[in-house]
């Protein structure tokens, strides 16, 4: 089973995992990391690295971070360098996390990464436009 790490600033990662578990139930091999202002960056990095190594049972680990250029992305980017069994995506959103959970047993780590990127993009929708389009279809 592919392991999943969600690493963000503040409580965003924990909130996403909490919401996912509300819909999907408790999950194995899913960990949330939230960087706080008082955290030591080296200790934060060491904990992510330790957990990534622990989660990798041979199927790999998918790292989902909030945005490129932030500390969680920089730390995980360093972790990804030279490791074939880990992938990372910046710009994590809820549809992407749900896809990762629901599809992590169906293919390779690379296939899961590609699926999550596609679903993450599709999950960005202007609700007002969608509602207006639906109203037009009903007419």
LUMGU-632104 format. One record per atom (N, C-alpha, C): residue in three letters; atom name; residue number from 1; z, x, y. Coordinates in pm, 1 decimal, padded with zeros to 6 digits. Layout:
# LUMGU-632104
(Ala CA NUM (Z X Y))
...
END
This chain:
# LUMGU-632104
(Unk N 1 (00000.0 00084.7 -00117.9))
(Unk CA 1 (00000.0 00000.0 00000.0))
(Unk C 1 (00000.0 00089.5 00124.7))
(Unk N 2 (-00087.1 00058.8 00218.3))
(Unk CA 2 (-00096.0 00135.4 00342.5))
(Unk C 2 (00027.2 00106.7 00427.4))
(Unk N 3 (00093.0 00212.4 00472.2))
(Unk CA 3 (00207.3 00199.2 00561.4))
(Unk C 3 (00160.4 00176.8 00703.5))
(Unk N 4 (00244.3 00110.4 00782.5))
(Unk CA 4 (00208.8 00080.5 00921.2))
(Unk C 4 (00324.3 00119.8 01012.0))
(Unk N 5 (00291.9 00196.2 01115.1))
(Unk CA 5 (00388.1 00230.6 01219.5))
(Unk C 5 (00335.6 00174.5 01350.6))
(Unk N 6 (00420.4 00099.4 01420.3))
(Unk CA 6 (00388.7 00049.4 01553.8))
(Unk C 6 (00480.3 00125.0 01648.8))
(Unk N 7 (00421.8 00200.0 01741.2))
(Unk CA 7 (00499.8 00281.3 01834.8))
(Unk C 7 (00456.6 00249.7 01976.9))
(Unk N 8 (00552.1 00206.1 02058.9))
(Unk CA 8 (00521.6 00164.6 02196.1))
(Unk C 8 (00633.6 00207.5 02290.2))
(Unk N 9 (00613.3 00179.0 02414.5))
(Unk CA 9 (00718.8 00194.5 02514.1))
(Unk C 9 (00810.8 00072.7 02506.9))
(Unk N 10 (00940.0 00094.5 02518.7))
(Unk CA 10 (01037.0 -00014.7 02521.3))
(Unk C 10 (01039.4 -00094.3 02391.5))
(Unk N 11 (01070.4 -00222.9 02403.3))
(Unk CA 11 (01088.0 -00308.4 02287.3))
(Unk C 11 (00962.9 -00378.7 02238.6))
(Unk N 12 (00847.8 -00341.2 02291.5))
(Unk CA 12 (00722.1 -00407.5 02256.1))
(Unk C 12 (00694.6 -00400.4 02105.6))
(Unk N 13 (00708.8 -00283.3 02045.7))
(Unk CA 13 (00681.2 -00266.8 01902.5))
(Unk C 13 (00773.5 -00354.5 01818.7))
(Unk N 14 (00901.9 -00352.6 01849.2))
(Unk CA 14 (00997.9 -00433.9 01773.0))
(Unk C 14 (00967.2 -00582.2 01788.3))
(Unk N 15 (00928.5 -00624.4 01907.0))
(Unk CA 15 (00893.2 -00764.4 01929.9))
(Unk C 15 (00770.2 -00805.5 01851.6))
(Unk N 16 (00671.0 -00717.2 01845.7))
(Unk CA 16 (00550.3 -00748.4 01768.0))
(Unk C 16 (00582.1 -00760.1 01619.4))
(Unk N 17 (00660.6 -00667.3 01569.3))
(Unk CA 17 (00695.9 -00671.2 01427.1))
(Unk C 17 (00781.8 -00794.4 01398.0))
(Unk N 18 (00871.9 -00827.5 01486.8))
(Unk CA 18 (00954.5 -00947.1 01470.2))
(Unk C 18 (00867.0 -01072.7 01465.1))
(Unk N 19 (00772.6 -01083.8 01556.5))
(Unk CA 19 (00681.3 -01198.0 01557.3))
(Unk C 19 (00595.0 -01203.7 01433.0))
(Unk N 20 (00546.9 -01088.5 01388.8))
(Unk CA 20 (00466.2 -01082.3 01267.5))
(Unk C 20 (00546.1 -01130.4 01147.8))
(Unk N 21 (00672.7 -01088.7 01139.1))
(Unk CA 21 (00755.9 -01130.3 01026.0))
(Unk C 21 (00787.6 -01279.2 01031.2))
(Unk N 22 (00790.1 -01336.5 01149.4))
(Unk CA 22 (00808.4 -01480.9 01161.4))
(Unk C 22 (00693.1 -01554.3 01093.9))
(Unk N 23 (00572.1 -01501.4 01109.7))
(Unk CA 23 (00453.1 -01564.0 01050.6))
(Unk C 23 (00427.0 -01521.8 00905.8))
(Unk N 24 (00454.1 -01396.9 00874.1))
(Unk CA 24 (00414.4 -01340.9 00744.9))
(Unk C 24 (00530.9 -01311.4 00650.5))
(Unk N 25 (00652.8 -01324.8 00697.6))
(Unk CA 25 (00769.0 -01288.1 00617.2))
(Unk C 25 (00797.8 -01139.4 00627.4))
(Unk N 26 (00911.2 -01099.3 00572.5))
(Unk CA 26 (00950.1 -00957.9 00575.0))
(Unk C 26 (00844.3 -00874.7 00503.8))
(Unk N 27 (00818.0 -00757.8 00556.8))
(Unk CA 27 (00714.2 -00671.6 00502.7))
(Unk C 27 (00770.1 -00535.1 00466.8))
(Unk N 28 (00720.2 -00480.7 00357.9))
(Unk CA 28 (00752.3 -00344.4 00320.6))
(Unk C 28 (00664.2 -00248.5 00399.5))
(Unk N 29 (00714.3 -00128.9 00420.2))
(Unk CA 29 (00636.3 -00019.3 00476.6))
(Unk C 29 (00577.8 -00051.1 00614.1))
(Unk N 30 (00657.3 -00120.1 00696.8))
(Unk CA 30 (00620.7 -00145.4 00836.7))
(Unk C 30 (00740.6 -00103.6 00921.1))
(Unk N 31 (00715.1 -00017.3 01019.1))
(Unk CA 31 (00822.8 00034.5 01101.6))
(Unk C 31 (00782.3 00026.7 01248.4))
(Unk N 32 (00877.4 -00014.2 01332.0))
(Unk CA 32 (00855.7 -00020.1 01476.5))
(Unk C 32 (00936.9 00089.6 01543.9))
(Unk N 33 (00873.6 00156.9 01638.8))
(Unk CA 33 (00941.6 00256.5 01720.9))
(Unk C 33 (00921.5 00219.8 01867.2))
(Unk N 34 (01029.2 00215.0 01941.8))
(Unk CA 34 (01021.8 00187.4 02084.1))
(Unk C 34 (01082.6 00301.2 02163.9))
(Unk N 35 (01002.9 00363.6 02245.9))
(Unk CA 35 (01050.0 00474.5 02329.2))
(Unk C 35 (01123.8 00420.1 02450.4))
(Unk N 36 (01245.9 00465.0 02467.9))
(Unk CA 36 (01329.1 00425.7 02582.2))
(Unk C 36 (01340.5 00543.5 02678.5))
(Unk N 37 (01371.6 00513.6 02801.3))
(Unk CA 37 (01377.9 00617.1 02905.1))
(Unk C 37 (01479.5 00725.9 02871.6))
(Unk N 38 (01585.0 00688.9 02801.9))
(Unk CA 38 (01689.8 00786.7 02770.1))
(Unk C 38 (01660.0 00867.6 02643.5))
(Unk N 39 (01551.3 00836.4 02572.7))
(Unk CA 39 (01519.9 00905.4 02448.4))
(Unk C 39 (01471.1 01047.3 02471.2))
(Unk N 40 (01506.3 01133.6 02379.5))
(Unk CA 40 (01455.8 01270.1 02376.3))
(Unk C 40 (01320.0 01266.9 02306.5))
(Unk N 41 (01216.1 01314.8 02374.2))
(Unk CA 41 (01080.2 01307.0 02317.9))
(Unk C 41 (01065.0 01384.3 02187.4))
(Unk N 42 (01130.4 01499.8 02177.7))
(Unk CA 42 (01120.4 01577.4 02053.6))
(Unk C 42 (01183.7 01502.4 01937.1))
(Unk N 43 (01297.7 01441.5 01960.0))
(Unk CA 43 (01364.6 01364.3 01854.5))
(Unk C 43 (01282.0 01241.7 01817.1))
(Unk N 44 (01223.0 01175.6 01916.3))
(Unk CA 44 (01136.7 01059.5 01892.2))
(Unk C 44 (01018.1 01101.6 01805.4))
(Unk N 45 (00956.1 01213.0 01840.0))
(Unk CA 45 (00841.7 01264.4 01764.0))
(Unk C 45 (00882.6 01299.6 01621.0))
(Unk N 46 (00994.7 01366.4 01604.8))
(Unk CA 46 (01040.9 01405.0 01471.7))
(Unk C 46 (01065.9 01282.8 01384.3))
(Unk N 47 (01122.3 01176.9 01442.1))
(Unk CA 47 (01150.0 01055.8 01365.5))
(Unk C 47 (01020.1 00987.0 01321.7))
(Unk N 48 (00920.9 00981.3 01410.8))
(Unk CA 48 (00791.6 00922.3 01373.4))
(Unk C 48 (00725.8 01004.6 01263.3))
(Unk N 49 (00726.6 01134.9 01276.7))
(Unk CA 49 (00666.9 01222.3 01175.0))
(Unk C 49 (00737.5 01205.1 01040.7))
(Unk N 50 (00870.3 01202.4 01043.0))
(Unk CA 50 (00947.1 01184.8 00919.7))
(Unk C 50 (00912.7 01051.5 00853.0))
(Unk N 51 (00908.3 00945.5 00932.7))
(Unk CA 51 (00881.0 00811.9 00878.5))
(Unk C 51 (00737.0 00802.8 00827.1))
(Unk N 52 (00642.0 00863.1 00897.3))
(Unk CA 52 (00501.9 00861.0 00851.9))
(Unk C 52 (00489.4 00929.0 00716.8))
(Unk N 53 (00553.5 01043.1 00700.6))
(Unk CA 53 (00550.0 01113.7 00572.4))
(Unk C 53 (00615.7 01030.3 00462.5))
(Unk N 54 (00722.8 00960.7 00496.1))
(Unk CA 54 (00793.8 00875.7 00400.0))
(Unk C 54 (00709.1 00755.0 00357.4))
(Unk N 55 (00636.1 00696.8 00452.0))
(Unk CA 55 (00556.1 00577.1 00422.7))
(Unk C 55 (00430.3 00606.4 00342.3))
(Unk N 56 (00382.0 00729.4 00347.9))
(Unk CA 56 (00255.4 00761.9 00281.3))
(Unk C 56 (00277.5 00785.0 00132.5))
(Unk N 57 (00240.0 00685.8 00053.0))
(Unk CA 57 (00251.2 00697.0 -00092.4))
(Unk C 57 (00116.7 00733.2 -00155.7))
(Unk N 58 (00022.4 00775.2 -00072.3))
(Unk CA 58 (-00111.5 00809.8 -00120.1))
(Unk C 58 (-00220.1 00720.7 -00063.6))
(Unk N 59 (-00180.8 00599.2 -00018.1))
(Unk CA 59 (-00278.0 00507.1 00041.5))
(Unk C 59 (-00297.2 00532.5 00190.2))
(Unk N 60 (-00205.1 00604.9 00252.1))
(Unk CA 60 (-00217.5 00639.1 00392.1))
(Unk C 60 (-00126.9 00558.5 00482.6))
(Unk N 61 (-00135.2 00592.1 00611.4))
(Unk CA 61 (-00053.4 00528.5 00713.9))
(Unk C 61 (-00141.2 00499.2 00834.8))
(Unk N 62 (-00128.1 00378.0 00886.6))
(Unk CA 62 (-00197.8 00337.9 01008.5))
(Unk C 62 (-00096.3 00336.3 01122.0))
(Unk N 63 (-00126.4 00412.2 01227.4))
(Unk CA 63 (-00040.4 00421.0 01345.1))
(Unk C 63 (-00100.8 00335.5 01455.9))
(Unk N 64 (-00024.7 00240.3 01505.4))
(Unk CA 64 (-00069.3 00151.4 01612.6))
(Unk C 64 (00017.5 00178.3 01734.7))
(Unk N 65 (-00046.3 00216.1 01846.1))
(Unk CA 65 (00028.5 00248.1 01968.0))
(Unk C 65 (-00020.5 00162.3 02084.0))
(Unk N 66 (00059.8 00160.7 02191.3))
(Unk CA 66 (00028.8 00070.5 02302.3))
(Unk C 66 (-00089.6 00116.3 02386.7))
(Unk N 67 (-00092.7 00240.2 02433.6))
(Unk CA 67 (-00206.7 00283.0 02515.1))
(Unk C 67 (-00224.7 00434.1 02511.5))
(Unk N 68 (-00348.4 00476.5 02530.2))
(Unk CA 68 (-00382.9 00618.3 02533.5))
(Unk C 68 (-00317.6 00683.7 02654.8))
(Unk N 69 (-00262.6 00800.7 02633.5))
(Unk CA 69 (-00204.0 00876.5 02742.7))
(Unk C 69 (-00053.3 00863.8 02752.5))
(Unk N 70 (00002.8 00763.4 02689.5))
(Unk CA 70 (00148.5 00748.6 02688.1))
(Unk C 70 (00209.8 00836.7 02580.3))
(Unk N 71 (00339.4 00856.3 02590.0))
(Unk CA 71 (00408.3 00943.4 02493.9))
(Unk C 71 (00390.9 00899.5 02349.0))
(Unk N 72 (00404.2 00770.1 02314.9))
(Unk CA 72 (00381.8 00733.9 02175.1))
(Unk C 72 (00241.7 00772.1 02125.1))
(Unk N 73 (00140.6 00753.5 02208.0))
(Unk CA 73 (00004.1 00791.5 02168.8))
(Unk C 73 (-00010.4 00942.9 02158.3))
(Unk N 74 (00047.6 01015.0 02251.3))
(Unk CA 74 (00038.6 01160.7 02247.4))
(Unk C 74 (00108.2 01217.3 02123.8))
(Unk N 75 (00224.2 01160.9 02091.8))
(Unk CA 75 (00298.5 01206.3 01974.2))
(Unk C 75 (00221.1 01175.3 01846.9))
(Unk N 76 (00172.3 01053.9 01834.9))
(Unk CA 76 (00099.1 01017.7 01712.8))
(Unk C 76 (-00035.6 01088.7 01706.1))
(Unk N 77 (-00096.2 01114.5 01821.5))
(Unk CA 77 (-00221.1 01190.5 01822.1))
(Unk C 77 (-00201.2 01329.3 01764.5))
(Unk N 78 (-00090.4 01391.6 01799.9))
(Unk CA 78 (-00058.0 01522.0 01742.7))
(Unk C 78 (-00032.9 01513.8 01593.2))
(Unk N 79 (00025.9 01404.9 01551.1))
(Unk CA 79 (00052.8 01382.9 01408.8))
(Unk C 79 (-00076.7 01365.2 01330.5))
(Unk N 80 (-00174.3 01299.3 01389.8))
(Unk CA 80 (-00301.1 01270.8 01322.3))
(Unk C 80 (-00386.8 01394.9 01301.3))
(Unk N 81 (-00370.8 01492.3 01390.0))
(Unk CA 81 (-00453.7 01612.4 01383.2))
(Unk C 81 (-00436.6 01681.4 01248.5))
(Unk N 82 (-00545.9 01693.3 01176.5))
(Unk CA 82 (-00544.5 01764.6 01050.1))
(Unk C 82 (-00495.1 01684.7 00930.9))
(Unk N 83 (-00464.9 01557.3 00950.3))
(Unk CA 83 (-00418.7 01475.4 00837.1))
(Unk C 83 (-00526.6 01373.9 00802.3))
(Unk N 84 (-00574.9 01380.2 00681.2))
(Unk CA 84 (-00680.4 01288.9 00638.0))
(Unk C 84 (-00628.0 01151.4 00601.7))
(Unk N 85 (-00502.0 01140.8 00570.8))
(Unk CA 85 (-00448.4 01015.9 00520.6))
(Unk C 85 (-00374.7 00934.8 00627.7))
(Unk N 86 (-00409.3 00959.3 00753.4))
(Unk CA 86 (-00350.7 00883.7 00863.1))
(Unk C 86 (-00459.2 00852.1 00965.0))
(Unk N 87 (-00450.2 00731.4 01018.9))
(Unk CA 87 (-00541.4 00687.2 01124.4))
(Unk C 87 (-00456.8 00628.7 01235.8))
(Unk N 88 (-00512.8 00625.2 01355.7))
(Unk CA 88 (-00440.0 00570.7 01469.1))
(Unk C 88 (-00529.4 00489.0 01560.4))
(Unk N 89 (-00471.2 00383.7 01617.1))
(Unk CA 89 (-00542.3 00297.6 01711.8))
(Unk C 89 (-00451.8 00276.4 01832.6))
(Unk N 90 (-00507.4 00296.1 01951.5))
(Unk CA 90 (-00436.5 00263.9 02075.8))
(Unk C 90 (-00483.8 00127.4 02123.7))
(Unk N 91 (-00395.1 00055.7 02191.6))
(Unk CA 91 (-00427.4 -00076.9 02242.0))
(Unk C 91 (-00384.7 -00186.1 02145.6))
(Unk N 92 (-00278.2 -00160.7 02072.5))
(Unk CA 92 (-00232.8 -00257.0 01971.6))
(Unk C 92 (-00210.8 -00394.9 02033.9))
(Unk N 93 (-00252.4 -00497.2 01960.7))
(Unk CA 93 (-00222.8 -00634.8 02000.0))
(Unk C 93 (-00184.2 -00712.9 01874.0))
(Unk N 94 (-00138.3 -00835.3 01894.1))
(Unk CA 94 (-00085.4 -00913.2 01783.4))
(Unk C 94 (-00190.2 -00944.0 01676.4))
(Unk N 95 (-00313.0 -00986.3 01713.0))
(Unk CA 95 (-00413.3 -01008.3 01608.8))
(Unk C 95 (-00440.5 -00882.7 01525.1))
(Unk N 96 (-00439.3 -00767.7 01589.8))
(Unk CA 96 (-00461.6 -00642.0 01519.8))
(Unk C 96 (-00350.8 -00615.7 01417.6))
(Unk N 97 (-00226.0 -00637.6 01458.7))
(Unk CA 97 (-00114.0 -00616.6 01367.2))
(Unk C 97 (-00120.4 -00713.6 01249.7))
(Unk N 98 (-00151.9 -00839.4 01277.0))
(Unk CA 98 (-00163.7 -00937.4 01168.2))
(Unk C 98 (-00274.6 -00897.8 01070.3))
(Unk N 99 (-00386.1 -00850.3 01122.3))
(Unk CA 99 (-00495.4 -00803.9 01035.7))
(Unk C 99 (-00449.2 -00686.7 00950.0))
(Unk N 100 (-00378.4 -00594.4 01010.5))
(Unk CA 100 (-00329.3 -00478.7 00935.1))
(Unk C 100 (-00240.2 -00523.1 00819.6))
(Unk N 101 (-00151.2 -00616.4 00846.4))
(Unk CA 101 (-00059.5 -00665.2 00742.9))
(Unk C 101 (-00135.3 -00739.3 00632.6))
(Unk N 102 (-00224.3 -00826.3 00671.9))
(Unk CA 102 (-00291.9 -00912.2 00574.5))
(Unk C 102 (-00403.2 -00843.5 00496.9))
(Unk N 103 (-00451.2 -00728.7 00544.4))
(Unk CA 103 (-00565.4 -00663.3 00479.2))
(Unk C 103 (-00534.1 -00524.5 00425.7))
(Unk N 104 (-00412.0 -00480.2 00433.9))
(Unk CA 104 (-00382.6 -00340.7 00398.4))
(Unk C 104 (-00390.8 -00309.2 00249.9))
(Unk N 105 (-00401.5 -00409.5 00166.4))
(Unk CA 105 (-00415.5 -00386.0 00022.6))
(Unk C 105 (-00558.2 -00405.1 -00026.9))
(Unk N 106 (-00652.0 -00430.2 00064.9))
(Unk CA 106 (-00787.8 -00468.6 00023.4))
(Unk C 106 (-00892.9 -00359.0 00032.6))
(Unk N 107 (-00861.5 -00247.3 00088.7))
(Unk CA 107 (-00963.4 -00143.4 00102.4))
(Unk C 107 (-00900.8 -00010.3 00137.2))
(Unk N 108 (-00983.4 00077.1 00190.5))
(Unk CA 108 (-00936.2 00210.0 00227.9))
(Unk C 108 (-00869.7 00206.1 00365.1))
(Unk N 109 (-00802.6 00312.9 00396.0))
(Unk CA 109 (-00739.2 00326.4 00527.3))
(Unk C 109 (-00843.5 00320.3 00638.4))
(Unk N 110 (-00955.4 00385.5 00621.0))
(Unk CA 110 (-01061.3 00384.7 00722.2))
(Unk C 110 (-01118.1 00244.1 00739.9))
(Unk N 111 (-01138.9 00172.4 00629.5))
(Unk CA 111 (-01188.4 00035.0 00638.8))
(Unk C 111 (-01089.4 -00053.6 00712.9))
(Unk N 112 (-00960.1 -00035.7 00684.1))
(Unk CA 112 (-00857.7 -00112.9 00753.6))
(Unk C 112 (-00857.0 -00081.2 00902.9))
(Unk N 113 (-00870.7 00044.9 00936.8))
(Unk CA 113 (-00874.8 00085.6 01077.1))
(Unk C 113 (-00990.0 00017.5 01149.4))
(Unk N 114 (-01107.3 00019.7 01089.4))
(Unk CA 114 (-01224.1 -00044.2 01150.4))
(Unk C 114 (-01205.3 -00195.1 01165.4))
(Unk N 115 (-01149.3 -00259.3 01062.9))
(Unk CA 115 (-01122.9 -00403.6 01070.1))
(Unk C 115 (-01025.0 -00434.9 01182.4))
(Unk N 116 (-00919.8 -00356.7 01192.8))
(Unk CA 116 (-00817.8 -00381.9 01294.5))
(Unk C 116 (-00874.1 -00365.0 01435.1))
(Unk N 117 (-00959.4 -00266.3 01455.0))
(Unk CA 117 (-01022.3 -00249.4 01586.2))
(Unk C 117 (-01107.7 -00371.0 01620.1))
(Unk N 118 (-01184.8 -00417.9 01524.8))
(Unk CA 118 (-01271.8 -00534.1 01549.0))
(Unk C 118 (-01189.9 -00659.8 01577.4))
(Unk N 119 (-01088.7 -00685.0 01497.4))
(Unk CA 119 (-01006.1 -00804.4 01516.1))
(Unk C 119 (-00927.7 -00795.2 01647.3))
(Unk N 120 (-00880.6 -00676.9 01681.1))
(Unk CA 120 (-00810.0 -00659.1 01808.2))
(Unk C 120 (-00897.3 -00695.9 01926.8))
(Unk N 121 (-01023.6 -00654.8 01922.3))
(Unk CA 121 (-01117.2 -00689.6 02030.6))
(Unk C 121 (-01144.8 -00839.8 02033.3))
(Unk N 122 (-01162.9 -00899.0 01914.8))
(Unk CA 122 (-01191.6 -01043.1 01908.1))
(Unk C 122 (-01072.7 -01126.9 01953.7))
(Unk N 123 (-00953.9 -01070.3 01945.8))
(Unk CA 123 (-00834.0 -01143.9 01984.3))
(Unk C 123 (-00813.8 -01154.8 02134.0))
(Unk N 124 (-00898.7 -01090.2 02212.4))
(Unk CA 124 (-00887.3 -01096.7 02358.1))
(Unk C 124 (-00981.5 -01206.4 02406.6))
(Unk N 125 (-00922.7 -01318.3 02443.0))
(Unk CA 125 (-00999.7 -01437.8 02478.0))
(Unk C 125 (-00944.4 -01498.6 02605.9))
(Unk N 126 (-01032.8 -01541.8 02692.7))
(Unk CA 126 (-00994.2 -01617.0 02811.8))
(Unk C 126 (-00966.5 -01760.5 02766.9))
(Unk N 127 (-00841.4 -01799.6 02764.2))
(Unk CA 127 (-00803.0 -01930.4 02710.6))
(Unk C 127 (-00865.1 -02044.4 02791.0))
(Unk N 128 (-00866.5 -02030.7 02922.4))
(Unk CA 128 (-00922.5 -02137.5 03006.1))
(Unk C 128 (-01070.9 -02157.8 02973.6))
(Unk N 129 (-01145.7 -02048.9 02965.4))
(Unk CA 129 (-01287.3 -02060.1 02929.5))
(Unk C 129 (-01303.8 -02124.2 02792.6))
(Unk N 130 (-01222.1 -02084.1 02699.1))
(Unk CA 130 (-01232.1 -02141.2 02564.5))
(Unk C 130 (-01205.7 -02290.7 02565.5))
(Unk N 131 (-01104.1 -02333.8 02638.8))
(Unk CA 131 (-01071.7 -02476.3 02647.1))
(Unk C 131 (-01186.7 -02553.7 02713.1))
(Unk N 132 (-01244.1 -02495.2 02817.9))
(Unk CA 132 (-01357.0 -02560.5 02884.5))
(Unk C 132 (-01476.5 -02571.7 02790.5))
(Unk N 133 (-01502.7 -02466.8 02713.1))
(Unk CA 133 (-01612.2 -02470.3 02615.9))
(Unk C 133 (-01587.6 -02576.9 02509.1))
(Unk N 134 (-01465.0 -02589.4 02466.1))
(Unk CA 134 (-01431.0 -02690.3 02365.0))
(Unk C 134 (-01448.4 -02831.7 02420.7))
(Unk N 135 (-01412.4 -02850.1 02546.6))
(Unk CA 135 (-01429.3 -02981.4 02610.6))
(Unk C 135 (-01577.3 -03016.0 02619.6))
(Unk N 136 (-01662.1 -02918.0 02652.8))
(Unk CA 136 (-01806.5 -02941.0 02660.7))
(Unk C 136 (-01863.3 -02979.1 02524.6))
(Unk N 137 (-01813.8 -02914.5 02419.8))
(Unk CA 137 (-01861.1 -02944.6 02285.0))
(Unk C 137 (-01824.5 -03086.7 02243.2))
(Unk N 138 (-01709.3 -03133.6 02290.7))
(Unk CA 138 (-01663.9 -03269.9 02255.5))
(Unk C 138 (-01743.4 -03378.8 02326.6))
(Unk N 139 (-01810.7 -03344.1 02434.7))
(Unk CA 139 (-01883.5 -03444.3 02514.0))
(Unk C 139 (-02013.1 -03484.7 02449.5))
END
